[in-house]
Amino acid sequence: MRFGWLTLAHSPGPDQDYVAISQQLEQACLADELGFDGVWLTEHNFTGEAVYCDPIPFASAVAVRTRRVRIGFAVIQLALRHPVRLAVQLALLDNLSGGRLDVGVGRGSIYNEYEFVGYGLRSDDARERAAEALEILTRAWTEAPFAYHGKYYQLSLPELRPRPFQMPHPPIWRSVVTPPSFRECGRLGVPIMTPRIPIARIPERLALYDEGLVEGGHDAATRARLREQAAIWRHVYVGESQAEADDMLGTAVLHTRQHMLHARAAYNPSDFHVDQAFMNPFTDPAVADADGVRWSLETGALCGTAKRVAEQVEELREAGVQHLLSQLSFGYLPHTKITASMRRFAEDVMPHFQKHS
């Protein structure tokens, strides 16, 4: 199995941002030292939902302080960025890291309309805007000269410099949730990551991805590589005891939920409404905190002693998971607790499964 370290860590307030960012950097570098395969960075704006806000300059700091671990985004919000500027920044980052970059992309936040408003946008056209941005991103990396005339962008440039270190460009990952998106990404032959879906749904979703890979006509080696890369996200906390782990992770998830729901209630425009199809008990403000947290822990978390967490990882492996994105970093957990949990996971859990790879 492959293990990624993922962060979606809030900063509780502006006066704590500097310390929170410094601790995030220390944790990301520790992930490299401990043998994680990847460091995966999320993106959110304006409310401290991601402590560094913009993952690209933060990733540059990680790149120059590490030598082995791959650096990925889960995900970059395409609709909020100019695609040529993004292509330049990512190409430079790929060079700074020596070709260790994985670019996860998405249209933008489903829940945080205030992030679009902050950039003078609304999410109504986010999917179309992101599709154009993705086409420009990939073509700018591979065509010289390059011109594009679309609905949202009209541009031409002689050549993009620097070129990416990885040829023809860094791997571009898609975040997938719905069954059709698993099949379509398989057909396109692109690597995928998926959020904290219940374990009972994982085999059927991965089967759809497998079917899409076959339908796309990809050769056996490509199908095997992409299937092995398919990544599942889980909250992870490895504690001194089951009781300590339950208490620490439960409290962190509760504070995380309260932070997110407060920001959405306070800053989303009154005319914005989340599609109910994307709601679950954790994200639905109509659900009580206790019930939302309980659902999140029961369906999307690995928590307990190293022995118990290893048993939970084994359950995922039996469900077909070969790549685990482990969110070990939470803004409402003490830094020392996070690093201790990371060490227990890396030293007492991961080696049992890396032997099978």
C-alpha positions in Angstrom: 0.0 0.0 0.0 0.9 3.6 -0.5 0.4 6.2 2.3 0.0 9.9 1.8 0.0 12.6 4.5 -2.9 15.0 4.0 -3.7 18.3 5.8 -6.9 20.2 6.1 -6.0 22.1 9.2 -7.8 25.3 10.4 -6.1 28.2 12.0 -8.4 29.3 14.9 -7.7 33.0 14.4 -5.4 35.5 12.6 -3.2 36.0 15.6 -2.3 32.3 15.4 -1.6 32.1 11.7 2.1 32.4 11.9 2.5 29.6 14.4 0.0 27.4 12.6 1.8 27.8 9.2 5.2 27.0 10.8 3.8 23.9 12.5 2.3 22.8 9.2 5.6 23.1 7.5 7.3 21.1 10.3 4.6 18.4 9.9 5.0 18.2 6.1 8.8 17.8 6.4 8.3 15.2 9.2 6.1 13.2 6.7 9.1 13.0 4.4 11.4 11.8 7.2 8.9 9.2 8.3 8.5 7.6 4.9 5.1 8.8 3.7 4.8 8.5 -0.1 3.2 11.9 -0.5 2.3 15.2 1.1 -1.1 16.4 0.0 -2.2 20.0 0.4 -5.8 21.3 0.3 -6.9 24.8 -0.7 -9.4 27.2 1.0 -9.5 30.9 1.3 -10.3 33.8 3.7 -11.4 32.0 6.9 -8.4 30.0 8.0 -10.0 26.8 6.8 -6.6 26.0 5.3 -3.9 27.6 7.4 -1.7 28.7 4.5 -4.6 29.5 2.2 -2.6 29.2 -1.1 -1.0 25.7 -1.3 1.4 26.6 -4.1 3.9 28.9 -2.3 3.6 26.6 0.7 4.4 23.6 -1.5 7.5 25.5 -2.7 8.7 25.7 0.9 8.1 22.0 1.3 9.9 21.2 -2.0 13.1 22.9 -1.0 13.1 21.3 2.5 12.5 17.7 1.3 14.2 15.3 -1.0 12.1 12.3 -1.5 8.3 12.7 -0.8 6.0 13.6 -3.6 4.0 16.8 -3.2 0.3 16.8 -4.3 -2.7 19.1 -4.2 -6.1 17.9 -3.0 -7.2 20.0 -4.8 -6.4 23.2 -6.5 -9.6 25.2 -7.2 -9.3 25.8 -10.9 -12.2 28.2 -11.3 -10.5 30.7 -9.0 -7.2 30.9 -10.9 -5.9 32.2 -14.2 -4.8 29.1 -16.0 -1.6 30.6 -17.6 -0.4 31.9 -14.3 -1.2 28.6 -12.7 0.7 26.7 -15.5 3.8 28.9 -14.8 3.7 28.5 -11.1 3.2 24.7 -11.2 6.0 24.3 -13.8 8.4 26.2 -11.6 7.3 24.1 -8.6 7.8 20.9 -10.6 11.4 22.1 -11.3 12.1 23.1 -7.7 10.9 19.7 -6.5 12.9 17.8 -9.1 9.8 16.3 -10.6 7.9 15.3 -7.4 4.7 17.2 -8.2 1.1 15.7 -8.4 -1.6 18.2 -9.4 -5.0 17.4 -8.1 -7.7 19.7 -9.6 -11.3 20.5 -9.0 -13.8 23.2 -10.0 -13.8 24.9 -6.6 -15.6 24.6 -3.3 -19.1 23.2 -3.3 -20.0 24.7 0.1 -18.0 28.0 0.4 -19.6 30.4 -2.0 -17.8 33.2 -0.2 -14.5 31.9 -1.8 -15.9 32.7 -5.3 -17.3 36.0 -4.2 -13.9 37.0 -2.8 -12.5 36.7 -6.3 -15.4 38.5 -7.9 -17.0 35.3 -9.2 -19.9 33.1 -8.5 -20.0 29.3 -8.7 -22.8 29.1 -11.3 -20.3 28.8 -14.2 -17.5 27.2 -12.1 -17.6 23.8 -13.9 -17.3 25.4 -17.4 -14.7 27.8 -16.3 -12.6 25.0 -14.7 -12.9 22.9 -17.8 -11.4 25.7 -19.9 -8.7 26.3 -17.3 -7.8 22.6 -17.3 -7.5 22.5 -21.1 -5.4 25.7 -21.1 -3.2 24.3 -18.3 -2.3 21.1 -20.2 -1.9 22.6 -23.6 0.2 25.5 -22.3 2.6 22.9 -21.0 2.9 21.0 -24.3 2.4 23.5 -27.1 4.6 26.3 -28.3 3.5 28.8 -29.5 0.1 28.4 -27.8 -3.2 30.2 -28.5 -6.7 29.7 -27.0 -10.0 31.3 -27.8 -12.8 30.1 -25.5 -15.8 31.4 -23.6 -13.8 32.7 -20.6 -10.3 33.0 -21.8 -8.8 34.4 -25.1 -5.0 34.3 -25.0 -1.8 33.6 -27.0 1.8 33.2 -25.9 5.1 32.3 -27.6 6.1 29.6 -25.1 5.6 28.7 -21.5 8.9 28.9 -19.5 10.0 27.1 -17.5 8.8 23.8 -19.0 7.7 21.2 -16.3 10.4 18.9 -15.1 8.2 15.9 -15.7 7.4 15.2 -19.3 5.0 16.0 -20.9 3.7 17.5 -17.6 3.0 16.5 -13.9 0.3 13.9 -13.3 -3.1 15.6 -13.2 -5.5 14.0 -10.6 -9.2 14.4 -10.4 -11.3 14.4 -7.3 -14.3 12.1 -7.8 -17.5 11.5 -5.7 -20.4 10.4 -7.9 -20.5 6.9 -9.6 -20.5 8.3 -13.1 -17.3 10.3 -12.4 -15.5 7.2 -11.4 -16.3 5.5 -14.7 -15.5 8.6 -16.7 -12.1 9.2 -15.1 -11.3 5.5 -15.8 -12.3 6.0 -19.4 -10.0 9.1 -19.6 -7.2 7.2 -17.9 -6.6 9.8 -15.2 -5.5 9.2 -11.6 -8.3 9.8 -9.0 -8.8 10.6 -5.3 -12.0 10.4 -3.4 -13.2 11.9 -0.1 -14.3 10.0 3.0 -16.9 7.7 1.4 -18.1 4.8 3.6 -16.2 1.6 3.2 -19.3 -0.3 2.0 -19.3 2.0 -1.1 -15.6 1.7 -1.9 -15.6 -1.7 -3.8 -18.4 -0.6 -6.1 -16.9 2.8 -6.9 -13.5 1.2 -7.6 -15.2 -1.4 -9.8 -16.7 1.5 -11.9 -13.2 3.0 -12.3 -12.0 -0.5 -13.4 -14.8 -0.7 -16.0 -13.9 2.8 -17.3 -10.3 1.9 -17.6 -11.3 -1.1 -19.8 -13.7 0.9 -21.8 -11.0 3.5 -22.4 -8.8 0.9 -24.1 -5.9 1.4 -21.7 -3.3 -1.4 -21.7 -2.9 -3.7 -18.7 0.2 -2.0 -17.3 -1.6 1.4 -17.4 -4.7 0.0 -15.8 -2.7 -1.6 -13.0 -0.7 1.5 -12.3 -3.8 3.8 -12.2 -5.8 1.3 -10.1 -2.9 1.1 -7.6 -2.8 5.0 -7.4 -6.5 5.4 -6.7 -6.5 7.2 -3.4 -9.1 7.2 -0.5 -9.1 9.9 2.1 -9.5 9.2 5.8 -9.2 11.1 9.1 -6.5 9.3 11.1 -5.4 9.6 14.7 -3.2 7.0 16.5 -3.2 7.5 20.2 -1.8 6.2 23.4 -5.1 4.4 24.1 -8.4 4.0 22.4 -10.1 6.4 24.9 -7.4 9.1 24.3 -7.7 8.7 20.5 -11.5 8.8 20.5 -11.5 11.9 22.7 -8.7 13.8 20.7 -10.1 13.1 17.3 -13.7 13.6 18.2 -12.9 17.0 19.7 -10.9 18.0 16.7 -13.6 17.0 14.2 -16.2 18.8 16.3 -14.2 22.1 16.3 -13.5 21.6 12.5 -17.2 21.3 11.8 -18.2 24.2 13.9 -15.5 26.4 12.2 -16.7 25.5 8.7 -20.4 25.8 9.4 -20.0 29.2 11.2 -18.0 30.6 8.2 -20.7 29.4 5.7 -23.5 30.8 7.7 -21.7 34.1 8.2 -20.2 34.7 4.8 -22.1 32.8 2.1 -24.5 35.1 0.1 -28.2 34.7 1.0 -29.1 33.6 -2.5 -26.6 30.7 -2.4 -27.9 27.2 -1.6 -25.9 24.0 -1.6 -27.3 21.2 -3.8 -28.8 18.7 -1.3 -27.2 15.9 -3.4 -23.9 17.0 -2.0 -25.0 17.2 1.6 -24.2 14.5 4.3 -24.7 14.5 8.0 -21.3 16.2 8.6 -21.8 19.1 6.2 -25.6 19.6 6.8 -26.1 22.4 9.3 -29.6 21.0 10.1 -27.9 18.0 11.7 -26.9 18.3 15.3 -23.1 18.5 16.0 -23.1 15.3 18.0 -24.8 13.4 15.2 -22.6 15.0 12.4 -19.4 14.2 14.2 -20.5 10.6 15.0 -21.3 10.0 11.4 -18.0 11.4 10.2 -16.0 9.2 12.7 -18.0 6.1 11.9 -17.7 6.4 8.1 -14.5 8.3 7.4 -12.0 7.8 10.2 -9.3 5.5 11.4 -8.9 6.0 15.1 -7.4 4.2 18.1 -4.3 2.5 19.2 -1.8 1.4 16.5 -3.2 -2.1 16.7 -6.8 -0.9 16.1 -5.8 1.5 13.3 -3.9 -1.3 11.6 -7.0 -3.4 11.7 -9.0 -0.6 10.1 -6.3 -0.2 7.4 -6.6 -3.9 6.7 -10.3 -3.5 6.3 -9.7 -0.9 3.7 -7.1 -3.0 1.9 -9.6 -5.9 1.8 -12.1 -3.4 0.2 -9.6 -2.8 -2.6 -7.8 0.3 -1.3 -4.1 0.4 -2.3 -3.5 4.2 -1.6 -4.6 5.9 1.6 -4.6 9.7 2.0 -4.2 10.0 5.8 -5.4 13.3 7.2 -3.3 13.3 10.4 -3.2 17.1 10.7 -6.1 19.0 12.3 -6.0 22.7 13.3 -7.6 22.0 16.6 -5.2 19.4 17.7 -2.0 20.4 19.6 1.1 20.2 17.3 2.8 17.7 19.7 -0.3 15.4 19.5 -0.2 15.5 15.7 3.5 14.6 15.4 3.2 11.8 18.0 0.2 10.4 16.1 2.2 10.7 12.8 5.1 8.8 14.3 2.9 6.0 15.7 1.2 5.6 12.3 4.5 5.6 10.4 6.4 3.3 12.7 3.7 0.9 14.0 1.1 0.8 11.2 2.5 1.5 7.8 5.3 -1.1 7.8 2.7 -3.9 8.1 1.2 -2.9 4.7 4.3 -1.7 2.9 5.5 -5.3 3.0 2.6 -6.3 0.7 3.5 -3.7 -2.0 
